[in-house]
Amino acid sequence: MLKISEAVIVEGKYDKLKLSNFLDTLIIETNGFSIYKDKEKLKFIRRLAKERGIIILTDSDHSGFQIRNFIAGGVPDGRVKHIYIPDIYGTEKRKTQPSKEGKLGVEGMSDELLKKLFDSVGVMSEPVSGKIPITTYDLYDAGISGRPNAAEKKKKLLKELDLPEFLSTKSLLTYLNSTMTKDEFLSICEKL
C-alpha cells in the first residue's frame, strides 16, 4: 500500500475501486459530469486542495480532460498535481465494448503502471509516527456508526467539520485520520 497525504480525485466508482487496491488515502469520485452541478462536492474538493493538496487522475479521453480542467480551474496554484494515463486502446474487463474513443480508462490500467505514475509526480508519503489512529470502533463508540440515531450524529459531525453530507463512513474515517488526533476527534464528539 502506498500511503499518501494528498486526496485523489477520479471520475467514477470503478476508478476508485482500482486505486483502493494499492492507495491508502482519501479518494473522491466526481461521478463524471455530475461534478458540474454538485456545488457541495466541488467546495469539498477545493477545501481538500487547500488543506492537503489533491491529485487529479481522470481518463485520457475528451470527457476526462474536461472534468480535470473544470476542477483544476478552481484550485489554488501549487495545490494540485496531475497524473495523466497513457493512451492505451482496448476494452475494460467489465465492459462488452470499448469506450467512444476506444481508450482504456483509469480502471483499465495495471496497478504497476499506476504506481509508476504516482511515483513520477512525487507524491508525499504520510509520515509514520506514534499517532494512535481513529478506528471504525471509535466511530461506533462515539455513536456515529452502527448504532441507533447514528445517521443523525454523523450528520452533526459532518456539519461541525464543514464536510459534505455525501461522505461515506470510510471516507470520513480517512479524513479524520489525516486531519486530527484521536483525542481531538473524541473532544469534538463529546460536544455533539
C-alpha positions as CSV (number, residue, x, y, z in Angstrom):
1,M,0.0,0.0,0.0
2,L,1.1,3.5,-0.9
3,K,0.1,5.9,1.9
4,I,0.0,9.4,0.6
5,S,-1.2,12.7,2.1
6,E,-2.9,14.2,-1.0
7,A,-6.5,13.4,-1.8
8,V,-7.0,11.7,-5.2
9,I,-9.9,12.8,-7.5
10,V,-11.2,10.3,-10.0
11,E,-14.2,10.1,-12.3
12,G,-16.1,7.1,-11.1
13,K,-16.5,4.2,-8.6
14,Y,-14.6,1.7,-10.7
15,D,-11.6,4.1,-10.8
16,K,-11.9,4.4,-7.0
17,L,-12.0,0.7,-6.6
18,K,-9.0,0.2,-8.8
19,L,-6.9,2.7,-6.8
20,S,-8.1,1.3,-3.5
21,N,-6.1,-1.8,-4.3
22,F,-2.8,0.0,-3.6
23,L,-3.5,3.5,-2.3
24,D,-4.1,4.5,1.3
25,T,-5.7,7.9,1.0
26,L,-8.9,9.7,0.6
27,I,-10.3,9.1,-3.0
28,I,-13.2,11.2,-4.2
29,E,-15.3,10.4,-7.2
30,T,-16.7,13.2,-9.4
31,N,-19.4,10.9,-10.8
32,G,-18.5,12.1,-14.2
33,F,-20.0,15.3,-15.3
34,S,-22.2,15.4,-12.2
35,I,-19.4,17.5,-10.6
36,Y,-20.6,20.5,-12.7
37,K,-23.8,20.6,-10.7
38,D,-22.6,19.3,-7.3
39,K,-21.5,22.5,-5.7
40,E,-21.1,20.9,-2.3
41,K,-18.7,18.2,-3.6
42,L,-16.8,20.8,-5.6
43,K,-16.4,23.0,-2.5
44,F,-15.2,20.0,-0.6
45,I,-12.6,19.2,-3.3
46,R,-11.4,22.8,-3.2
47,R,-11.1,22.6,0.6
48,L,-9.1,19.4,0.4
49,A,-6.8,21.1,-2.1
50,K,-6.1,23.9,0.3
51,E,-5.6,21.6,3.3
52,R,-3.6,18.7,1.9
53,G,-3.3,19.1,-1.9
54,I,-5.1,17.0,-4.5
55,I,-4.0,14.7,-7.3
56,I,-6.4,14.6,-10.3
57,L,-6.4,11.3,-12.2
58,T,-9.0,11.2,-14.9
59,D,-9.3,9.2,-18.1
60,S,-7.3,10.3,-21.1
61,D,-10.4,10.9,-23.3
62,H,-12.1,14.2,-24.1
63,S,-14.5,13.9,-21.1
64,G,-11.7,13.2,-18.7
65,F,-9.8,16.3,-19.7
66,Q,-13.0,18.5,-19.4
67,I,-13.6,17.3,-15.9
68,R,-9.9,17.7,-15.0
69,N,-9.8,21.3,-16.3
70,F,-13.0,22.2,-14.5
71,I,-11.7,21.0,-11.1
72,A,-8.2,22.4,-11.6
73,G,-9.6,25.8,-12.6
74,G,-10.9,26.4,-9.1
75,V,-7.9,25.2,-7.1
76,P,-5.1,27.5,-5.9
77,D,-1.8,27.2,-7.8
78,G,0.6,24.6,-6.3
79,R,-2.2,22.6,-4.6
80,V,-2.9,20.2,-7.5
81,K,-0.9,17.6,-9.2
82,H,-1.9,16.0,-12.4
83,I,-1.4,12.3,-13.4
84,Y,-2.1,11.5,-17.0
85,I,-2.6,7.9,-18.1
86,P,-1.2,6.9,-21.4
87,D,-3.4,6.3,-24.5
88,I,-3.8,2.6,-24.4
89,Y,-6.6,1.2,-26.7
90,G,-8.8,-1.7,-25.6
91,T,-11.8,-2.6,-23.6
92,E,-12.1,-2.7,-19.8
93,K,-12.8,-6.2,-18.4
94,R,-16.3,-5.3,-17.1
95,K,-17.4,-3.8,-20.5
96,T,-18.5,-5.5,-23.6
97,Q,-17.4,-2.7,-26.0
98,P,-14.6,-0.2,-25.9
99,S,-15.3,3.4,-24.9
100,K,-16.3,6.0,-27.5
101,E,-12.7,6.9,-28.2
102,G,-11.5,3.3,-27.8
103,K,-9.1,4.1,-24.9
104,L,-8.8,2.3,-21.6
105,G,-9.7,4.4,-18.6
106,V,-8.1,4.5,-15.2
107,E,-9.8,1.2,-14.2
108,G,-8.2,-0.5,-17.2
109,M,-4.6,0.4,-16.2
110,S,-2.4,-2.1,-14.4
111,D,-1.6,-1.5,-10.7
112,E,2.1,-1.4,-11.7
113,L,1.7,1.4,-14.3
114,L,-0.5,3.4,-11.9
115,K,2.1,3.1,-9.1
116,K,4.8,4.4,-11.5
117,L,2.6,7.3,-12.5
118,F,2.1,8.2,-8.8
119,D,5.8,7.9,-8.2
120,S,6.5,10.2,-11.2
121,V,4.7,13.1,-9.7
122,G,6.4,12.8,-6.3
123,V,3.5,12.0,-4.1
124,M,4.0,13.0,-0.5
125,S,4.1,10.0,1.8
126,E,2.4,10.2,5.2
127,P,4.9,10.4,8.0
128,V,5.0,7.3,10.1
129,S,4.5,8.3,13.7
130,G,3.3,7.1,17.0
131,K,-0.1,8.6,16.3
132,I,-3.0,6.4,17.5
133,P,-5.4,6.0,14.6
134,I,-9.1,6.7,14.8
135,T,-10.8,3.3,14.0
136,T,-14.2,2.1,13.0
137,Y,-14.7,1.1,16.6
138,D,-14.1,4.7,17.7
139,L,-16.9,5.8,15.3
140,Y,-19.2,3.1,16.7
141,D,-18.2,4.0,20.3
142,A,-19.0,7.7,19.6
143,G,-22.4,6.7,18.2
144,I,-21.6,7.8,14.6
145,S,-21.8,4.4,13.1
146,G,-23.7,1.2,13.7
147,R,-26.0,2.5,16.5
148,P,-29.5,3.9,16.7
149,N,-29.5,7.5,15.6
150,A,-26.0,7.1,14.2
151,A,-27.1,8.8,10.9
152,E,-28.2,11.9,12.8
153,K,-25.0,12.1,14.9
154,K,-22.8,11.5,11.8
155,K,-24.7,14.3,10.0
156,K,-24.0,16.6,13.0
157,L,-20.3,15.7,12.9
158,L,-20.1,16.3,9.2
159,K,-21.7,19.7,9.7
160,E,-19.4,20.5,12.6
161,L,-16.4,19.7,10.4
162,D,-17.9,21.5,7.4
163,L,-17.8,18.3,5.4
164,P,-20.3,17.3,2.7
165,E,-23.2,15.1,3.7
166,F,-22.4,12.6,0.9
167,L,-19.2,11.5,2.6
168,S,-19.2,7.8,3.3
169,T,-18.2,6.5,6.7
170,K,-15.0,5.0,5.3
171,S,-14.1,8.4,3.6
172,L,-14.9,10.2,6.9
173,L,-12.5,7.9,8.8
174,T,-9.8,8.5,6.3
175,Y,-10.4,12.3,6.5
176,L,-10.4,12.2,10.3
177,N,-7.1,10.3,10.5
178,S,-5.4,12.7,8.1
179,T,-6.5,15.9,9.9
180,M,-6.7,15.3,13.6
181,T,-5.6,13.1,16.5
182,K,-7.8,10.6,18.3
183,D,-8.1,13.0,21.3
184,E,-9.2,15.9,19.1
185,F,-11.8,13.6,17.5
186,L,-13.2,12.4,20.9
187,S,-13.3,16.0,22.1
188,I,-15.4,17.0,19.1
189,C,-17.8,14.0,19.6
190,E,-18.3,15.0,23.2
191,K,-19.7,18.3,22.1
192,L,-22.2,16.9,19.7
